[in-house]
Amino acid sequence: MAHENVTSAARPGLRMAVAAVLAVLCAGAAPAADFKDPDWPCIQPKVGHISIGQMWAGPLPEGDWKADREVAALAHRLAQRRTSLEEAQALMSGFVQDGGPARREKLLLAFSGAFELIDHERSALIGGIARYARKQEALTGRIEAKQDDLYRLDALPEAERDADRIEELQDEIAWDTRIYRDRAQSLTYVCETPVLLEKRAFALARSVGALTE
């Protein structure tokens, strides 16, 4: 590799690379809805826990849903995202079919357990989103530090410029920017998941209401 050729060609390339990175970082940072929490990166409001009272207006049976093996198994099936809402509806309908008031009470207890599991998963996910955002912030800092190094090298006289280091920094910035962009795209989906879990809990409550009224 001829250092002189690489160095002379790198100057406009440096500015273009840095401008592209800045554009990606600015576009990828969604405004936080909860300004009290600087780690929250999502447009969706941050709500740590949801209340069963938001989903269910009537009374719920007392007791530990985990103590009844049949109720606990149904609660776990209802809470799992891989169980479609159609499958959940069928499971609940079969559970209460010809079972009388006692089965309806057990279904309400299973719904209470499913809600608890959904809220726990949702809360853990929200904590993970904040950690994910901190990693993105740290990666942004590394990219910006490398950009500063590129600017510094570009400002040196031609004879003092390290063409190999310039090329190395350009490659590192390109790689880190790709990682940042991929993470940002994944974060868009992850930010929607707590809302989807909340909608699932509401849909289950509506189905339970229709089966127990």
Secondary structure, 3 states (H helix, E strand, C coil): CCHHHHHHHHHHHHHHHHHHHHHHHHHHCCCCCCCCCCCCCCCCCCCCCCCHHHCCCCCCCCCCHHHCHHHHHHHHHHHCCCCCHHHHHHHHHHHHCCCHHHHHHHHHHHHHHHHHHHHHHHHHHHHHHHHHHHHHHHHHHHHHHHHHHHHHHHHCCHHHCCHHHHHHHHHHHHHHHHHHHHHHHHHHHHHHHHHHHHHHHHHHHHHHHHHHC
